[in-house]
């Protein structure tokens, strides 16, 4: 849910299931499931990876996500709506990008994401 928050009453705390992972373990789940964790208090990095598959007819709003790129898994992209990423051929360093919450981004970001109240 990264940039989204649940409103009170959207899910029941008493139905939550705790999943404690050991160092080196991963969880794989649908992005539509309510999930989250407290802030990372350790000095060790917590990594996340999001993979979404969609038809090539889907067009990303680059004003909301200017870093968005696509990687064709199969077939032909006849629509060419989105920028195509360059598949890396060698290891590269960690991308440094400041991630901010919707609150930090302000009302304009909420409008673009359809979250304005």
VMD Tcl script that draws the C-alpha trace (Angstrom):
set ca {
  {0.00 0.00 0.00}
  {3.11 2.21 0.24}
  {1.40 5.55 -0.36}
  {-2.05 4.61 0.91}
  {-3.58 4.42 4.36}
  {-6.64 2.52 5.56}
  {-9.49 4.48 7.03}
  {-10.95 3.40 10.36}
  {-13.42 0.57 9.84}
  {-11.91 -0.67 6.55}
  {-10.50 -3.77 8.19}
  {-10.69 -5.50 11.55}
  {-7.62 -5.57 13.79}
  {-8.86 -8.77 15.45}
  {-8.55 -10.56 12.09}
  {-4.94 -9.48 11.53}
  {-2.37 -12.26 11.26}
  {1.17 -11.65 12.43}
  {3.97 -12.92 10.22}
  {7.38 -12.66 11.85}
  {10.27 -13.12 9.45}
  {13.84 -14.03 10.30}
  {16.79 -12.27 8.71}
  {17.05 -13.33 5.08}
  {13.42 -14.45 4.79}
  {10.87 -12.83 2.47}
  {7.13 -12.53 2.21}
  {5.30 -12.66 -1.10}
  {1.75 -11.39 -1.21}
  {-0.81 -9.67 -3.40}
  {-0.45 -5.89 -3.37}
  {-4.17 -5.52 -2.62}
  {-3.89 -7.26 0.74}
  {-3.69 -4.92 3.73}
  {-0.15 -5.28 4.99}
  {2.38 -3.22 6.86}
  {4.95 -3.12 9.60}
  {6.35 -0.65 12.10}
  {9.31 1.51 11.11}
  {12.65 -0.26 10.81}
  {14.47 0.59 14.06}
  {17.61 -1.40 13.22}
  {20.72 -0.27 11.38}
  {20.14 -3.03 8.80}
  {18.44 -2.28 5.52}
  {14.89 -3.51 4.92}
  {14.30 -3.96 1.20}
  {11.07 -4.16 -0.73}
  {10.38 -5.16 -4.30}
  {7.15 -4.56 -6.15}
  {6.37 -6.37 -9.40}
  {3.16 -5.70 -11.28}
  {2.06 -7.33 -14.51}
  {-0.35 -5.54 -16.81}
  {-1.42 -5.32 -20.41}
  {0.48 -2.93 -22.66}
  {-2.74 -0.92 -23.07}
  {-2.28 0.36 -19.48}
  {-0.81 3.87 -19.36}
  {1.01 5.24 -16.31}
  {0.41 8.84 -15.21}
  {4.00 10.04 -15.32}
  {3.08 13.21 -13.44}
  {2.38 10.96 -10.43}
  {5.22 8.48 -10.99}
  {7.95 10.12 -13.12}
  {10.37 7.18 -12.60}
  {7.98 4.56 -14.01}
  {9.35 2.25 -16.69}
  {8.10 -0.97 -18.24}
  {9.81 -4.22 -19.16}
  {8.01 -6.34 -21.73}
  {7.64 -9.94 -20.53}
  {6.23 -11.35 -23.74}
  {4.48 -10.32 -26.93}
  {4.66 -6.95 -28.69}
  {3.88 -3.53 -27.23}
  {1.83 -2.02 -30.04}
  {0.52 0.84 -27.85}
  {3.88 2.22 -26.63}
  {2.20 4.23 -23.86}
  {5.03 4.02 -21.32}
  {8.79 4.51 -21.22}
  {10.68 1.24 -21.61}
  {13.41 0.49 -19.09}
  {16.88 -0.59 -20.11}
  {17.59 -4.12 -18.93}
  {20.81 -4.01 -16.88}
  {23.72 -6.07 -18.15}
  {25.86 -5.70 -15.03}
  {25.50 -5.11 -11.29}
  {24.97 -1.50 -10.30}
  {24.83 0.49 -7.08}
  {21.80 1.15 -4.93}
  {19.45 3.82 -6.25}
  {19.21 6.71 -3.81}
  {15.78 8.28 -3.86}
  {13.97 10.02 -1.03}
  {10.63 8.37 -0.37}
  {8.03 10.61 1.19}
  {4.57 10.08 2.55}
  {1.44 11.56 1.04}
  {1.35 13.98 3.98}
  {4.88 15.17 3.19}
  {4.09 15.47 -0.52}
  {1.03 17.58 0.23}
  {-2.42 18.05 -1.21}
  {-1.28 18.08 -4.86}
  {0.03 14.52 -4.58}
  {-3.22 13.44 -2.93}
  {-5.18 14.90 -5.85}
  {-3.02 13.08 -8.41}
  {-3.44 9.81 -6.52}
  {-7.20 10.34 -6.18}
  {-6.94 10.55 -2.39}
  {-8.06 14.15 -1.88}
  {-10.70 14.42 0.81}
}
mol new
graphics top color blue
foreach p $ca { graphics top sphere $p radius 0.5 }
foreach p [lrange $ca 0 end-1] q [lrange $ca 1 end] { graphics top cylinder $p $q radius 0.2 }
display resetview
